[in-house]
Amino acid sequence: MNDEEMQGMLMGLLPTPAYLFGAIIFGIVGFVAYRFGKKTARTKTKWLGVAMMFYPYVIGSDTRLLYAVGVLLCVAMYVYRNE
């Protein structure tokens, strides 16, 4: 294996900038939701915040899946905002 093949293989393992941006944004939103849920004793909001903080580690490097799950968790938080 030459250097160009090795570099191409390693570049394929790195996440895209869109993935990094989404992971950071959803992580921040999850942290805020966790703090809010803990402060107001809303358990669903708290656990949805925990899920938002840690799901990018489970998803892998699929950017579309990252955004789809993030939007679904945001919708779930909106639905359970008063519970």
N, CA, C and O atoms as a MOPAC input file, in Angstrom:
PM7 MOZYME 1SCF
protein

 N      0.85800 1    -1.16600 1     0.00000 1
 C      0.00000 1     0.00000 1     0.00000 1
 C      0.90700 1     1.23200 1     0.00000 1
 O      1.79700 1     1.35700 1     0.84100 1
 N      0.67300 1     2.13300 1    -0.94400 1
 C      1.49800 1     3.33100 1    -0.99400 1
 C      0.88300 1     4.45600 1    -0.15800 1
 O     -0.18900 1     4.29900 1     0.42700 1
 N      1.57300 1     5.57800 1    -0.11500 1
 C      1.14800 1     6.68900 1     0.74600 1
 C     -0.18200 1     7.29200 1     0.30900 1
 O     -0.98800 1     7.67400 1     1.15700 1
 N     -0.42600 1     7.38600 1    -0.98900 1
 C     -1.67300 1     7.98000 1    -1.46900 1
 C     -2.87700 1     7.11700 1    -1.10500 1
 O     -3.92000 1     7.64500 1    -0.72100 1
 N     -2.74800 1     5.80900 1    -1.22000 1
 C     -3.84000 1     4.91800 1    -0.84100 1
 C     -4.11100 1     4.99100 1     0.66000 1
 O     -5.26300 1     4.99400 1     1.09400 1
 N     -3.04200 1     5.04800 1     1.44100 1
 C     -3.18700 1     5.13700 1     2.89900 1
 C     -3.85500 1     6.46000 1     3.28300 1
 O     -4.73100 1     6.47800 1     4.14900 1
 N     -3.45500 1     7.55600 1     2.65500 1
 C     -4.05000 1     8.85200 1     2.95400 1
 C     -5.52000 1     8.87500 1     2.55700 1
 O     -6.34300 1     9.42200 1     3.29100 1
 N     -5.86600 1     8.29700 1     1.42200 1
 C     -7.26200 1     8.22900 1     1.00000 1
 C     -8.10000 1     7.41300 1     1.95800 1
 O     -9.23700 1     7.77900 1     2.25400 1
 N     -7.55400 1     6.31500 1     2.44400 1
 C     -8.27700 1     5.47600 1     3.38600 1
 C     -8.50200 1     6.21100 1     4.71300 1
 O     -9.58500 1     6.13500 1     5.29300 1
 N     -7.48400 1     6.91400 1     5.18200 1
 C     -7.61200 1     7.64300 1     6.44300 1
 C     -8.57400 1     8.82000 1     6.31700 1
 O     -9.30600 1     9.11200 1     7.26300 1
 N     -8.59100 1     9.49800 1     5.17600 1
 C     -9.50600 1    10.62200 1     4.97500 1
 C    -10.95400 1    10.13400 1     4.94100 1
 O    -11.86200 1    10.87600 1     5.31700 1
 N    -11.17800 1     8.91300 1     4.50200 1
 C    -12.52400 1     8.36200 1     4.48900 1
 C    -13.06100 1     8.07500 1     5.88100 1
 O    -14.27300 1     7.95700 1     6.06100 1
 N    -12.19200 1     7.96200 1     6.85600 1
 C    -12.61400 1     7.68100 1     8.22600 1
 C    -12.97300 1     8.93900 1     9.01100 1
 O    -13.65100 1     8.85600 1    10.03500 1
 N    -12.52700 1    10.10000 1     8.54200 1
 C    -12.78600 1    11.34000 1     9.26400 1
 C    -14.20200 1    11.83400 1     9.01300 1
 O    -14.71400 1    11.68100 1     7.90500 1
 N    -14.84800 1    12.42300 1    10.01600 1
 C    -16.19400 1    12.96000 1     9.80400 1
 C    -16.14100 1    14.25000 1     8.98100 1
 O    -15.13600 1    14.96100 1     8.97300 1
 N    -17.23800 1    14.53000 1     8.29500 1
 C    -17.31900 1    15.74500 1     7.48700 1
 C    -17.55500 1    16.95400 1     8.38800 1
 O    -17.97900 1    16.79600 1     9.53300 1
 N    -17.28700 1    18.15400 1     7.88600 1
 C    -17.57900 1    19.35600 1     8.68500 1
 C    -19.06100 1    19.47900 1     9.04500 1
 O    -19.39400 1    19.96800 1    10.12500 1
 N    -19.95200 1    19.04300 1     8.15200 1
 C    -21.39200 1    19.09200 1     8.45100 1
 C    -21.72900 1    18.17900 1     9.62300 1
 O    -22.56200 1    18.52100 1    10.46100 1
 N    -21.08400 1    17.02500 1     9.68000 1
 C    -21.31200 1    16.09800 1    10.79400 1
 C    -20.81200 1    16.71400 1    12.10200 1
 O    -21.50600 1    16.65800 1    13.11700 1
 N    -19.62800 1    17.29400 1    12.08200 1
 C    -19.08100 1    17.91000 1    13.29500 1
 C    -19.96200 1    19.05900 1    13.77700 1
 O    -20.21300 1    19.20000 1    14.97300 1
 N    -20.43200 1    19.88500 1    12.82800 1
 C    -21.30200 1    21.00100 1    13.18300 1
 C    -22.59400 1    20.48700 1    13.83000 1
 O    -23.02100 1    21.00300 1    14.86300 1
 N    -23.21100 1    19.47400 1    13.22200 1
 C    -24.44200 1    18.91500 1    13.76500 1
 C    -24.24000 1    18.28900 1    15.13200 1
 O    -25.06900 1    18.45800 1    16.02600 1
 N    -23.13400 1    17.56200 1    15.29800 1
 C    -22.86100 1    16.92900 1    16.58700 1
 C    -22.67400 1    17.97700 1    17.68200 1
 O    -23.13700 1    17.78900 1    18.80700 1
 N    -22.00800 1    19.06200 1    17.36200 1
 C    -21.79700 1    20.12100 1    18.35700 1
 C    -23.10900 1    20.81700 1    18.69400 1
 O    -23.41700 1    21.03500 1    19.86600 1
 N    -23.88600 1    21.16700 1    17.66400 1
 C    -25.15500 1    21.87300 1    17.90400 1
 C    -26.12900 1    21.00500 1    18.69700 1
 O    -26.71700 1    21.47000 1    19.67400 1
 N    -26.30700 1    19.73900 1    18.28500 1
 C    -27.23800 1    18.87400 1    19.00300 1
 C    -26.72300 1    18.55500 1    20.40700 1
 O    -27.52100 1    18.35300 1    21.32200 1
 N    -25.42000 1    18.50700 1    20.58700 1
 C    -24.86300 1    18.30600 1    21.91900 1
 C    -25.14400 1    19.47900 1    22.83800 1
 O    -25.45800 1    19.29300 1    24.01400 1
 N    -25.03200 1    20.68900 1    22.30200 1
 C    -25.32500 1    21.88500 1    23.10400 1
 C    -26.80500 1    21.94800 1    23.44400 1
 O    -27.17000 1    22.24200 1    24.58200 1
 N    -27.66300 1    21.67100 1    22.45800 1
 C    -29.10500 1    21.66900 1    22.71200 1
 C    -29.45200 1    20.60400 1    23.75700 1
 O    -30.28300 1    20.83800 1    24.63400 1
 N    -28.81900 1    19.44500 1    23.66000 1
 C    -29.05300 1    18.38900 1    24.63700 1
 C    -28.61500 1    18.78400 1    26.03300 1
 O    -29.29500 1    18.47600 1    27.01100 1
 N    -27.48200 1    19.46600 1    26.13100 1
 C    -27.00200 1    19.91200 1    27.43600 1
 C    -27.96300 1    20.92300 1    28.05200 1
 O    -28.26000 1    20.85500 1    29.24500 1
 N    -28.44800 1    21.85700 1    27.24200 1
 C    -29.39900 1    22.85900 1    27.73800 1
 C    -30.69500 1    22.17600 1    28.16900 1
 O    -31.26300 1    22.51700 1    29.20700 1
 N    -31.16300 1    21.21300 1    27.37500 1
 C    -32.38800 1    20.49400 1    27.73500 1
 C    -32.19000 1    19.70000 1    29.02500 1
 O    -33.08300 1    19.66400 1    29.87200 1
 N    -31.03800 1    19.06800 1    29.17800 1
 C    -30.75300 1    18.32400 1    30.40800 1
 C    -30.77000 1    19.24600 1    31.62100 1
 O    -31.38600 1    18.92900 1    32.63900 1
 N    -30.10300 1    20.37000 1    31.51100 1
 C    -30.07000 1    21.31400 1    32.64200 1
 C    -31.45900 1    21.84400 1    32.97000 1
 O    -31.82900 1    21.95800 1    34.13800 1
 N    -32.23000 1    22.16800 1    31.92500 1
 C    -33.58600 1    22.66700 1    32.14000 1
 C    -34.46800 1    21.59600 1    32.76700 1
 O    -35.22500 1    21.88000 1    33.69500 1
 N    -34.37500 1    20.36300 1    32.26700 1
 C    -35.17500 1    19.27400 1    32.82600 1
 C    -34.80500 1    18.95800 1    34.25700 1
 O    -35.67000 1    18.62800 1    35.06800 1
 N    -33.52500 1    19.05600 1    34.57300 1
 C    -33.08300 1    18.80100 1    35.94800 1
 C    -33.54800 1    19.91200 1    36.88900 1
 O    -33.95900 1    19.65200 1    38.02000 1
 N    -33.47500 1    21.15100 1    36.40600 1
 C    -33.84800 1    22.28700 1    37.23300 1
 C    -35.35400 1    22.32600 1    37.51100 1
 O    -35.78100 1    22.71600 1    38.59700 1
 N    -36.15200 1    21.92000 1    36.51900 1
 C    -37.60200 1    21.99000 1    36.66800 1
 C    -38.23100 1    20.64100 1    37.00100 1
 O    -39.45600 1    20.53400 1    37.04800 1
 N    -37.42300 1    19.61300 1    37.23400 1
 C    -37.87400 1    18.26700 1    37.59100 1
 C    -38.75300 1    17.64600 1    36.51400 1
 O    -39.73700 1    16.97100 1    36.81900 1
 N    -38.40000 1    17.87300 1    35.26400 1
 C    -39.09200 1    17.24600 1    34.13100 1
 C    -38.22300 1    16.10100 1    33.63000 1
 O    -37.23400 1    16.32000 1    32.93100 1
 N    -38.59400 1    14.89800 1    33.98700 1
 C    -37.73100 1    13.74700 1    33.70200 1
 C    -37.63400 1    13.44200 1    32.20800 1
 O    -36.56300 1    13.06300 1    31.73500 1
 N    -38.71400 1    13.59700 1    31.46100 1
 C    -38.65300 1    13.31800 1    30.03100 1
 C    -37.70300 1    14.27700 1    29.32500 1
 O    -36.92300 1    13.86300 1    28.46800 1
 N    -37.76600 1    15.54000 1    29.67700 1
 C    -36.87400 1    16.53000 1    29.07900 1
 C    -35.42900 1    16.23500 1    29.45200 1
 O    -34.53000 1    16.34600 1    28.61800 1
 N    -35.21100 1    15.86300 1    30.69100 1
 C    -33.85800 1    15.55100 1    31.14500 1
 C    -33.27900 1    14.37500 1    30.37900 1
 O    -32.13800 1    14.44900 1    29.92000 1
 N    -34.03200 1    13.29000 1    30.22600 1
 C    -33.50500 1    12.11100 1    29.54800 1
 C    -33.41700 1    12.30400 1    28.03300 1
 O    -32.54600 1    11.71800 1    27.38900 1
 N    -34.29500 1    13.10800 1    27.46200 1
 C    -34.14200 1    13.43700 1    26.04900 1
 C    -32.88100 1    14.27400 1    25.83400 1
 O    -32.20800 1    14.13500 1    24.81200 1
 N    -32.56400 1    15.13500 1    26.78600 1
 C    -31.32400 1    15.89900 1    26.71500 1
 C    -30.09800 1    15.00100 1    26.78400 1
 O    -29.12600 1    15.21200 1    26.05900 1
 N    -30.14400 1    14.01100 1    27.64700 1
 C    -29.03400 1    13.04900 1    27.74000 1
 C    -28.89300 1    12.29200 1    26.42400 1
 O    -27.78200 1    12.08800 1    25.93500 1
 N    -30.02100 1    11.87700 1    25.85400 1
 C    -29.98100 1    11.16800 1    24.57000 1
 C    -29.39700 1    12.05400 1    23.47700 1
 O    -28.62500 1    11.57800 1    22.64400 1
 N    -29.75700 1    13.33900 1    23.46900 1
 C    -29.22100 1    14.25300 1    22.45300 1
 C    -27.72100 1    14.47700 1    22.62000 1
 O    -27.00700 1    14.67100 1    21.63600 1
 N    -27.25300 1    14.45200 1    23.83600 1
 C    -25.82000 1    14.66400 1    24.04500 1
 C    -24.98600 1    13.48000 1    23.57100 1
 O    -23.87400 1    13.66000 1    23.07600 1
 N    -25.51900 1    12.27200 1    23.72000 1
 C    -24.68400 1    11.09200 1    23.48400 1
 C    -24.99400 1    10.30300 1    22.21800 1
 O    -24.21800 1     9.41600 1    21.86200 1
 N    -26.09500 1    10.58700 1    21.52100 1
 C    -26.39100 1     9.77700 1    20.34400 1
 C    -25.39700 1     9.96300 1    19.19100 1
 O    -25.23900 1     9.02100 1    18.41400 1
 N    -24.71700 1    11.09800 1    19.02000 1
 C    -23.73700 1    11.17900 1    17.92200 1
 C    -22.60200 1    10.16300 1    18.04600 1
 O    -21.99000 1     9.79700 1    17.04200 1
 N    -22.31800 1     9.71300 1    19.24500 1
 C    -21.26900 1     8.70700 1    19.41400 1
 C    -21.72100 1     7.33400 1    18.91700 1
 O    -20.89200 1     6.50400 1    18.54100 1
 N    -23.02900 1     7.09500 1    18.91500 1
 C    -23.56900 1     5.80600 1    18.50800 1
 C    -23.84300 1     5.76500 1    17.00200 1
 O    -23.74500 1     4.70600 1    16.38200 1
 N    -24.18200 1     6.89400 1    16.42500 1
 C    -24.59200 1     6.97000 1    15.02300 1
 C    -23.47300 1     6.55400 1    14.07400 1
 O    -23.74200 1     5.89400 1    13.07100 1
 N    -22.25900 1     6.91100 1    14.35500 1
 C    -21.17400 1     6.66200 1    13.41700 1
 C    -20.88600 1     7.93000 1    12.63700 1
 O    -20.89400 1     9.02200 1    13.20600 1
 N    -20.63000 1     7.80300 1    11.33900 1
 C    -20.29000 1     8.99100 1    10.55000 1
 C    -21.31900 1     9.26900 1     9.46300 1
 O    -20.98800 1     9.89400 1     8.45600 1
 N    -22.55600 1     8.82200 1     9.64000 1
 C    -23.61700 1     9.07500 1     8.67600 1
 C    -24.28100 1    10.40700 1     9.01600 1
 O    -25.02200 1    10.50400 1     9.99400 1
 N    -24.01600 1    11.42300 1     8.21500 1
 C    -24.48900 1    12.77700 1     8.50000 1
 C    -26.00800 1    12.86800 1     8.40600 1
 O    -26.63900 1    13.52500 1     9.23500 1
 N    -26.59700 1    12.22400 1     7.41500 1
 C    -28.05500 1    12.29400 1     7.26500 1
 C    -28.76300 1    11.66900 1     8.46000 1
 O    -29.77200 1    12.19400 1     8.93100 1
 N    -28.24700 1    10.57200 1     8.94000 1
 C    -28.83900 1     9.91700 1    10.10600 1
 C    -28.67200 1    10.78100 1    11.35800 1
 O    -29.56900 1    10.83300 1    12.20000 1
 N    -27.53200 1    11.45400 1    11.48200 1
 C    -27.29700 1    12.35000 1    12.61800 1
 C    -28.36100 1    13.44100 1    12.66800 1
 O    -28.94700 1    13.69400 1    13.72100 1
 N    -28.61200 1    14.09400 1    11.51800 1
 C    -29.59500 1    15.16800 1    11.48600 1
 C    -31.01300 1    14.64500 1    11.64600 1
 O    -31.83700 1    15.30300 1    12.28200 1
 N    -31.32300 1    13.47300 1    11.08500 1
 C    -32.67200 1    12.90900 1    11.20900 1
 C    -32.99200 1    12.58600 1    12.66800 1
 O    -34.06400 1    12.93700 1    13.16200 1
 N    -32.07300 1    11.92500 1    13.34900 1
 C    -32.30400 1    11.57800 1    14.75900 1
 C    -32.33300 1    12.84400 1    15.61200 1
 O    -33.14100 1    12.94100 1    16.53600 1
 N    -31.47600 1    13.80300 1    15.32400 1
 C    -31.46300 1    15.05200 1    16.07900 1
 C    -32.75700 1    15.82000 1    15.96000 1
 O    -33.26500 1    16.35600 1    16.94500 1
 N    -33.29600 1    15.87400 1    14.74700 1
 C    -34.57400 1    16.56700 1    14.54700 1
 C    -35.69900 1    15.81200 1    15.25100 1
 O    -36.57700 1    16.43500 1    15.85000 1
 N    -35.68600 1    14.48400 1    15.18900 1
 C    -36.71200 1    13.70600 1    15.88700 1
 C    -36.65000 1    13.92100 1    17.39900 1
 O    -37.68900 1    14.02500 1    18.05100 1
 N    -35.45700 1    13.98800 1    17.95200 1
 C    -35.33800 1    14.24300 1    19.39200 1
 C    -35.78900 1    15.65800 1    19.74700 1
 O    -36.37400 1    15.87100 1    20.81000 1
 N    -35.52500 1    16.62200 1    18.87300 1
 C    -36.00900 1    17.98800 1    19.10600 1
 C    -37.53000 1    18.04500 1    19.06100 1
 O    -38.15300 1    18.73300 1    19.86900 1
 N    -38.12800 1    17.32100 1    18.11600 1
 C    -39.59100 1    17.26500 1    18.03600 1
 C    -40.15800 1    16.59900 1    19.28600 1
 O    -41.17800 1    17.04300 1    19.81500 1
 N    -39.51000 1    15.54300 1    19.75900 1
 C    -39.96500 1    14.87800 1    20.98000 1
 C    -39.89100 1    15.82500 1    22.17500 1
 O    -40.78100 1    15.82300 1    23.02600 1
 N    -38.84900 1    16.62000 1    22.23900 1
 C    -38.75800 1    17.59200 1    23.33800 1
 C    -39.84800 1    18.64400 1    23.23000 1
 O    -40.37600 1    19.09600 1    24.24600 1
 N    -40.19200 1    19.03800 1    22.00800 1
 C    -41.26000 1    20.01700 1    21.82400 1
 C    -42.60600 1    19.43100 1    22.24700 1
 O    -43.41700 1    20.11000 1    22.87600 1
 N    -42.83100 1    18.17800 1    21.89700 1
 C    -44.09600 1    17.53200 1    22.24700 1
 C    -44.22100 1    17.38000 1    23.75700 1
 O    -45.30400 1    17.58900 1    24.30400 1
 N    -43.13900 1    17.02100 1    24.44100 1
 C    -43.16000 1    16.80700 1    25.88900 1
 C    -42.73100 1    18.03400 1    26.67900 1
 O    -42.26400 1    17.89300 1    27.80900 1
 N    -42.87200 1    19.22000 1    26.12600 1
 C    -42.37000 1    20.42500 1    26.79200 1
 C    -43.13200 1    20.77400 1    28.06200 1
 O    -42.57200 1    21.41700 1    28.95000 1
 N    -44.37500 1    20.37500 1    28.17100 1
 C    -45.17900 1    20.73400 1    29.34900 1
 C    -45.39500 1    19.57100 1    30.29800 1
 O    -46.18700 1    19.68200 1    31.23400 1
 N    -44.71400 1    18.46500 1    30.08100 1
 C    -44.91500 1    17.30800 1    30.96300 1
 C    -43.78300 1    17.16700 1    31.94000 1
 O    -43.78500 1    16.24800 1    32.75800 1

